[in-house]
Amino acid sequence: MMSSGLYGTTTLNAPGALQPAGFGGWLAFLWTFVCLMAVWHFTTVIGDGRALEIMFDSPANASIMRAVLWIKVWMWGPFLILAPLGHRLTRASAVVATLVVTLGEGYAVIHLFEMDTFKALAVNAFNASTAIVVFAYLAFSKRIATYRESQRRADIRARRHFPLFLLVIGGVSIVVFAAPAGNAIDRVSILTAWQFLLLLAVVLLIGPVRLLRTGRVRKNMYLRRDFGIWAGITGLMHLFAGLGESMTPAYFLEFVNAAGEAAAAYRQPLFMWATIVGLVIGVMVLLLLTLSNDAAMRRFGIRWWKRLQRGSYGIFALTAVHAVAFQMLEGRARWAMVATALLIGLVVAVQCAAVIASGRRRERRGSQ
């Protein structure tokens, strides 16, 4: 049986026609729940920590909880990658994550925190209840039980996603915990901006480079799609961190209203339009990320699906405008502006070379 996963098509061994298989049902619900929890943990960890101080009674407890929440993101990462691929290690990744998260957070709440007893019991009760539900599903789910022992495509794509996971989340981990809680959001904003720009450039270079090397074009390349997924993730991370950093009185005072009324006359429109462009990019990224699966490809058809995915060119153009505008606004170092210009120029040059090569190829075919 061929069944569509979130990232692509998954081959499953389902002996009965009515037996569920692939990514869907309660597995998709569990995946969505874990994904939302990971998003909540990310936004909490890079925040100023005040919510954690209130929830867990003290700054010391909040500091420990930041680390606990980030460990939970790391532990659930493999499940979030493997489940949509229909990988045979999905169940094992969920079991390990559930055990480590439940026992680790339970130990921290009981032995490391000095907090209200009722709050401690509530946290542990929630984690224990979630663990019971997860283990019950994993034990009785026919969907997970249908995964084959050997899945070459799933293995290849998993080996591609995990280095990208380590690159993105590892980099964010370093900047988050190398800075005080109040300064983390600024560093995350800068890091994810560069990650997004680099990954998006890779996405737009894969097809042209293949065309220039082999003379062939593939409309659907999982390599390009996988890099695109992580470009989308870093883009949304930057959108949250960037808005959290720029929509503050301190940012306006330092960069937007700096150097008096004369400078503010052009800085304010520059900030406004650059922010609007950033929001448009975020909407487009979310749309393309939602469509980056085989189910959407079948629904729209390969031709229309490909046309929609070409929105990545528009995203790159808007990202270039957004990046240059904020670098001018914030007075970034010259090397940053030079690096941005070189990267944009590289993508444009390779795209143009591919267009010329494709045109010559069509001319040769027409003359034959």
Number of C-alpha atoms within 10 A of each C-alpha: 12 12 17 21 21 22 24 23 20 24 24 24 15 19 9 8 8 7 11 18 26 28 24 18 11 12 19 16 12 17 20 13 12 18 17 12 16 20 14 13 19 19 16 18 25 28 22 16 18 15 12 21 16 12 13 22 16 15 14 14 20 22 17 16 23 22 15 17 20 20 19 23 23 17 19 23 21 21 24 20 21 23 26 24 26 31 27 21 17 20 22 13 19 23 18 14 21 22 15 15 21 20 15 14 21 19 13 16 22 14 9 14 18 15 15 11 10 8 14 17 14 11 14 18 14 11 17 17 11 14 20 12 12 17 16 11 17 19 12 10 16 14 21 24 17 19 22 15 11 12 16 11 17 21 17 12 19 18 11 15 20 15 12 18 16 14 13 19 17 14 15 22 20 13 20 24 16 12 14 14 18 13 17 23 26 20 20 23 26 14 18 25 21 17 21 24 21 15 21 26 22 16 23 21 20 15 22 23 16 14 18 18 10 9 13 12 14 8 10 14 11 17 15 17 18 20 21 25 24 21 26 23 19 25 27 21 22 25 21 15 24 21 15 16 20 17 11 10 11 11 14 16 11 12 20 24 18 15 12 9 10 10 13 17 12 13 21 16 12 18 22 12 14 21 20 13 16 23 15 15 23 19 14 18 23 16 15 19 18 13 19 20 21 21 17 15 17 12 11 15 13 15 11 13 21 14 12 14 19 13 14 20 14 13 20 19 13 16 23 16 15 20 19 17 18 16 15 15 19 15 11 12 10 10 9 13 16 11 11 19 14 12 16 18 12 14 19 16 13 18 18 13 16 21 15 13 16 18 12 12 13 11 11 10 9 8 6 5
